[in-house]
Structure formats: C-alpha cells, structure tokens
Amino acid sequence: MSAKHFINDPTHLVDTALHALTITNPSVALDAENKIIYRRPGHAPQVSIISGGGSGHEPSFGGFVGEGLLSAGVAGTIFASPSAEQIRKAIMSRVDGEKGILVTVMNYTGDVLNFGMGVEKAKAAGLNVKMLVVGDDVGVGKAAAGKVGRRGIAGTVLVHKISGALAATGASLEDVYKVAKLTSDNLVSVGASLDHVHVPGRAAPDPNSKENLAAEEVEIGMGIHNEAGSERAKVDLPELVKRMLAQMLDSKDKDRAFLNVNSNEIVLLVNNLGSVSVLELGGITAEVVGQLEKSYNIKPVRILAGTYMTSLNGLGFSISILNVVNTDIGGPSMLQLLDAPCEAAGWTAPIRKETWEAKSTQTREGKDAEAEELKPSGLKLDPEVTKTTLTNGLQRLIAAEPDVTKYDTVVGDGDCGIGLKRGAEGKHFLDPP
C-alpha cells in the first residue's frame, strides 16, 4: 500500500475537498463548521434526501448533492461517521422540510447510531422524517454478519439516484421511501481489492505485517474501510469475477442467497474503489459482462462503470447488481428514474435512454473505398530476395532492442525498443507463409 499523499493533514484534506464541491457545482453550498454540502435554496419544494458518512468515499456523498439526486450530504472525518449534531443540523436547517425528508444511510454501526439520533431529534421537533438503512454487500455471509446485517457499499448510489429522481418529480415522502426501499431490497454488491489503503496522517504501515496481502493475493469481499472479506486467494481476473458473481447470484449458497434475480431488467454497476486505472476498469467491466451472459444468461439493460464510491485510493473494484422491479406507484419506473437527468458533480451516466433502448448492432466493416480505387504500379520484385533482405533487417532490429530501450528510457518512456521488436516479430514478417 502507498503511504504517499499530496495532502497529509486529514482535517485540511477533508475541509478543502468539501470546499472544492462548491467550486465545481455552483448550485451547492457548504456549511463548513458542520461539514454539510447542501443544495442552495430557490428550487421547487420536494422531498429532501439526506445521506452521508465518513469521508474517503468520494464522490459519495457530497459529490451526489444536486438537482435530481441528494439534497444534502453530511461528512465525518476519514472513515468515521459524522456526529448526531451534524446530522440534526442538516435535517433541521440545511434542507427544505415542507414535503418531508428521507435520510438514507449505509449499514455501519456508527452511521446508523448517529443518523438515527439525528432523525429522532428532528422527529421530536415535529419534522416529517423517514430513515432507510442500506445493506447491499454480500461479501460477508448471513452467518458471519449475524444480527448486524450486511454492510452498505457502492450499490447505495443506485438507491440515491433512483429516489432522488423520484423526489424531483414532486412525489410524496411515502412513495419516495417505498421506491428507495424497493431498490435497496433488490440490490446485491461485492468488492475485491489487491491491497489495503493508507489514511493520510497515520503512520506508514509495517511492511512485514501479516495483515498485508501477498504480491499476487486479492481479498474477496473486502469492505470500503479495509474490513476483512470472505477469503484471500491467488486468482486471475476471470476466476475472481467468477467467485464474486457466485456470491451474488448463486441461489444454492444459502448463506448468501439475498436476491432472487427474476427480472428481465438488470442494472450493472462496476465501481472503481479509487486506484484502478480507467484502462483496467474497462477490462474488468468486459469480463463481468461476458460472464454474466455466459454463466447466468443475464444481459444488463443498463451498465454503469466508473468511480462512484471509493475507499480512498483503494486498488480494487466492486460489482453491484440491481434487480429492476415494478414500483406500483403509478409514476416513472426504476429505469426511467435511473435515466433521469441530474446535476451532481459525482454522478456519471452519459448514455441517453434512447441510445440504450435502440440496441444498435450496425458496424462499418465494408471495403476500404480508397483501396478499391488503387491502380497497379507496374513495379516488379524478386520475392526470394525481398524476403531474405527483410528477414535480415528485422532480425537485426530485434537484436538491437536492448540498446534502443536503454536510450529511450533516458530520453522517453522506454517503450520504443519493445514496440519495434513486437512489430519485427509480427506474423506478417517472420512467420512462414
């Protein structure tokens, strides 16, 4: 794990990151004392939705505050719940309570306790408030989780998006709560990571600690605060994804049979825990989608891949699956709510509903128009002489690779020699016809 950070003061880090949200989204404001990001007043009355938790999971939760999503996000210090007083302040003075307030929190003891106290204080003051606890993680089975239940991880953002879009239509608190709970009840997630994360301001980890993962190990089911998962294993990506999907979808695993996928409409969320490259997340997403179709005959109707809920700079990812069900409220469907536009800095879903539903299979694979117009040059050559000359040249190029790489490492990024060698070894050159 890397212990290097640009900002090593955790208090300054959290404060400045919250301030940055008001810079990137002018429709939100910051209560710096209470670490609350909230929508500026002036919009039409609607059910207000509040969420929050420890910092370090950005863009959750402050990054999801905005039109069509959350009304406010309350931040604690890194990996620590905000206080009940911060939450009470958010409920009672930083959002509109005219049509009621929904407080959505992930299932962690500190969060449930503090948000619960904040909600009770608001109710005692006469506000119409409901609270929903989301637990979508299947990384720890029913037996191990006991009465505490499942942890909340990245699937929670789908609850936020769907309920936030419904609230924006002017729906009642009862309907917003009902649809949020339906979403939560039809959601499963699991994560995996190649390493633990380091919290800025803390001592560097002991490199010899038994807690560290071995070079080729991955922790399956690791939580978003470095919590232990279900197992550690040395597996390649296909096997890792196979095990993760089995934990979510294998109905024979009674310890984890939380969801009966019986819908033709499935939403897939592949979430970056913070430090997976965009390139590698693409490869992971392709593997997940391929196995869903091959092993479970599931073709998701919506696929979201990106950074939604992190574990600081966690070198891992999580998979979430939402079973889309009928809301029975006489309004928009879950998919319509997921597709609805919003204005929050952290939400990423740029593909329009019409594009998903078009299911286009058209491609451009015809003949090259320019090639059809080419005319013979009339030049002639001896094939054997040409082959011998090219082969000798390419073999000398391959032999020179170490020197080319050495010099390119000095003046560039060191890939020139390898690139030339791969080209020279290509099947069109050295392989026999």
N, C-alpha and C positions, 0 to 999 in steps of 0.2 A: 504494500500500500504506500502511496506517496504522501509524505507529510509536508510537502512544499505548497505554499499558498501565496497569492499576491497580497492578501489581507489576513494577518494573523490575529488581529484583535476581534474576537467573535461578536462583541457588542457593537463595535463600529461597523462590522460587516453586515449584521442584520439591519441596523438603522439605515445604512446607506442603500442597501438593496431595496428596502421598503420605499425610500425616497425616490429611487430610480423608477418605480412603477408609476409615480405621478408625472414623471418626465416623459415616459413612453406612452402613457394614456392620459390625456388631459381631462378625461371625464371622471377620474377618480381623485380622491383626496386622502391625506394621511393624518391620522391622529397619532403623532409621534410618541407622545407620552404613554399611550396605551397600545401602541403597535397595531393600529387598526387601519386597514385600507378600506375605503367605502366609496360608494357612488355619490357624486355631488348631487345636491337636490335640484329639482326642476323638471324631472320626468313624471309621467303619468303615474298615479297611485297603483301599486300592485303588491302582491305578496312579496315580502322581503326574505331573501335566503342568505343565511349567515353560515360560514364554515370557518375552519381554522385548525391550528395545531402547531407543533413545533416548527421552527424554521429549518431549512436544509432540504426541503422537499420541492423547491421551486421548479416550475411556476405555481404549483399548489402552495398556498391557497390564494394569496393576494393577486397573483397573475390571472386569476379567473374572475376577478371582480370587474364588472362592466355590464353594459346593456345586454340582456338576453342570457345572463349567467348569474353570478353571485352578486348580492347587494353589498356584502362586506366580508372581509377575511381578517381573522384575528391571529396574530403571530406570537408565539412564545420564543424563547431563546432556542438555540440549535438543539433539536431533538427533545425539547421539553415543552409541555403544554402551557398555553397562556393561562393566566390566573383567572379565577372566577370573577374578580372585579373587572378585569379587562373585558371579559365576555359580557358581563352585565352592562358595562358602558356601551358596548357595541349594540346590544339589543335595545337598550332604552334611549339612546341618544344619537346613534350614528346611522340609523336606517328608519324608513317610514313604516310605522306600525299600524296604519289605518286599516289595511286589509289583512293583517295578521303576519306572523313571522315564522318561518321554518328554519330551525337550526339543525344542520347536518354535520355529524362528527364521526370520525373513524374510531373503530373499537380498540382503544387503548385506555388503560385504567385511569391515567391522569387526565386525559381528554374527556372521558365520559364523566368523571367526577367533577371536574371544573366547569365544563359546559353544562352539566346537569344542575349544578348550584346556580350558575348564572341564569339558566332558564327558570328555575324555581323562584328566584328573586324577582324576575320580570313578571312571572305569573302573579306573584303576591302583590305586585304593584298594579295589577289589572290588565296587563297586556295579553293578547291572544297569541300564544306561542306554542308550537309543537316541536318536538325533538326526535330526530331519526339517527340511529346508530348503524353505521355501515360496516359489515364484516365480510369481505369478499375473498380473503386469502384462504386457499386450501393447502398451503404449504405444511401446515400442522393439522393432523387429523383430529377427528372428534374425540378420541380417547385422550390424546395428549392435551387438547385445548380445554377439556373439562367444561366447567360452568362459565369460564371466561369467554369462550366462543372464539370465532375466527377474527383475525386481525384485519384491519382495513388497509388496503393498498391501492394501486393505481386505478382499479375499476371504479373507485369512488368518483372519479372525474366524470364518468358517464352519468352517474346519478345527478351530479351538479348540473351538467349540460342539459339533460332532459327536463329536470324540474325547473331550472332557470328559464328555459324557453317557454314552458307552460305558464310560469308566473308572469312572463312578459305579455301573454295574451289577455291578462286580466282575470284568470281563473281564480277560484276560491282557495282558501288555505286547505280546506278538506280535500279538494281534488289534487292540489299540488303535493300534499303529503301522501295521498294514495298512490299517485304515479311514481313519486320518489321511492316509496317502499316497494312497489312492484318491481321497479328497476333493480333495487338492491337485492330483492329476493330471487331475482333471475340472473344473478351475476356470480361468476367464479373467476379467480385470478391465482396466479402463482409466479414467483420470481426465481431467479438464479443469478449468482454472482461469482466472479473469479477471484474476488478479494474483498476484504473489509474496507471501510472508509476511515479517514482520519479527520477528526473535528478540529478546525483551526483553534489555536490557543492551547491545545493539550500537548502533553509530552509526546515525542515521537515514539512509535510502537517498538517493542523489543523484537528485533529480527529473529530471535531464537525462540520466541513464544510458541507453545503448542497450539495456540489459538489460530495462528496463521495458516492459511491454505497453502498446500504444496504447489509447486510450479504448474503442474498440469491438473490440479484439482478444481472442481467447481462445487459450490454449495447450492444444492437444490432446495428451494423453499426459504432462502434467506429473507428476513424481513427488511423493512426500509430503515431500521435503526441498528443494523448489524446483528439483529436477532438470529439465533441458530435456525437452520431449516430442518428438513427431514433427513437429509443424508449428504455426505460428501463423496464425490466419485470422480474418477478419471475417465471422462467420456468425450467423444467428439460431438459436434453440434447436432447431427441427426439423432443420435441416441439421447442427448439431453432433451431435445424438443419432444421426442417420443415419451420420455418419462414425465415431463411436465404436462403434456396433453392427457396422459393416462390419469394423472392425479385430478385433473379437472373433469374428465369425461367418462372414465371407466365406471359404469354403473355397478359392476361386480365388486368394486372396492368400497365396502360398506362403511369404512372409516372416513371416506371422502366423498360419498355419493350425495353431494349437497344439491345437485341440479340435474333434473331430468330434461335433457335437450329434446324438446318435442316440437320445435318450431321450424318452419321453412326459412325463417328470417333470423340470421345470426349476425351479430356485430362483433368484430375482432379488433382488439386494441393491443398493439405491440409497443411497449413503453420502455424508453431508454432511462436507466437508473442514473445517468449523468455522465458517464465517461466512455460509452461505446460510440465509435465513430459513425457518422452518417452512412458511410460505405458499408460497414459491418452490420449496422442495423438493417440495411436493405437485404443483405444476405440472410439474416436471421428471419426477417419477415417472409421472404420467399420460401424458406424451409418450413415455417409454421403453416403457411397457406397450403403448401404442397402436401404436407402430412394430414392436415385437416380433411382435404378432399380424398386422398388415397385411403386413409385408415378409418375415417368416420363419415365419409360422404357428405361433408359439410363444405358448402361454398358460401362464405360470408357475403352478405348483401352490402355491408359497409366495412372497410378496412382502414383503421387509423394507425399510423406508425410515426412515432416521434417522441418528444420529451414532454411528458405531462406531469409525472410525479417522480422526483428524483430522490436519491439518498446521497446528497452532496455530489461527490464525483464518483459514485459507485460504478464499478466495472461490471455491470450486469444489465439484465433486462427482465421485464415481466410480461406475461401474456394474460389478457383478460378476454372472457367470452360472455356476451350478453345474449340471453335467450329473449327475443322480442315477443312480447305478449300483448293481447288486447287490453287497453286501459279501461274500457267500459265507462268513459266519462262523456262520450258524445262529442269530443273535440279531436284535436290532432293526435295522430298515432305516435308511438315512441320514435319511429324512424323519422317522421316529419319534425318532431321536436329536436332530434339529434341533428337533422339537416338545417334547422332554422338558423338564420344568421345571428351572430352575436359580435360584441365589440369588447373583447378582453385580450390583453397582451399575450397571455399564455396559451390561448386556445388555437389549435392548428387543425383545420379541416377544410382545405381549399377547393375540394372537388364538389361541384354542384350536384344536387339531387338528380337533375335531368341527365347529367353525364353518367352517373351510376346506373340509372334505370335504362339508358339507351343500350347498354351491353354491346357496344360496337365490337365487331370482330374484323373490321376492314384493315388491310395492310397494303403497303406499297412494295410489291415483290416482282414487278414486271421487269422486262429487259431494259438495260441502260439505253436511253434514247441516243446518246452520243455514240455509243458502241455500234449501233445499227448504221450510222452514217459513215463510219470509217471505211476508207478505201485501201486496198493493198498498196504497200510502198514499193514493191519490186525488189527489195533488198534480199540477198541470199547469204546463207552462212552454212558452215560445216558443223553439224550437230555434235560430233565427237570432239572436235577442237573446242567448241564453245563450252561443252560440259566439263572438259578437263581444265580449262582455264578458270571457269567459275568455281569449280571444286577446290582448286589450289588456293584461289583467293579467299574463299570462305574459310578454309581450314587455317590459313594464316591469321585471319580475323579472329577466329575462335582462340587461337594460341595467344593473341595479343590482349585478350580480355583482362587479365590481371593488371597490366600496365595502364590500360585505358581507365579501368575502375579506380586505380590508385590516383591518377591525375585528376579525374573528375571528382573524387572525394575532396581533393584540395580546393578546387575552384567551383564545384557544384554540389549536387546531391548524391553523387556516387552511383547513379543508375545507368550511365551511358554504356559502360562495358557490358553489363548484363543484357541491356537492350539489344546491342549489336550482336552479342553471342546468340541470344534467342532467335533473332532473325536469321543468322547464318545457319543455325541448326534446324530451321523450319523444314517441314516435309517437302515443300516445293523445290528445295535446293539440294539437300544431301541425300534424301531418301531415294532409293532406286525407283524407277518408273514402274 
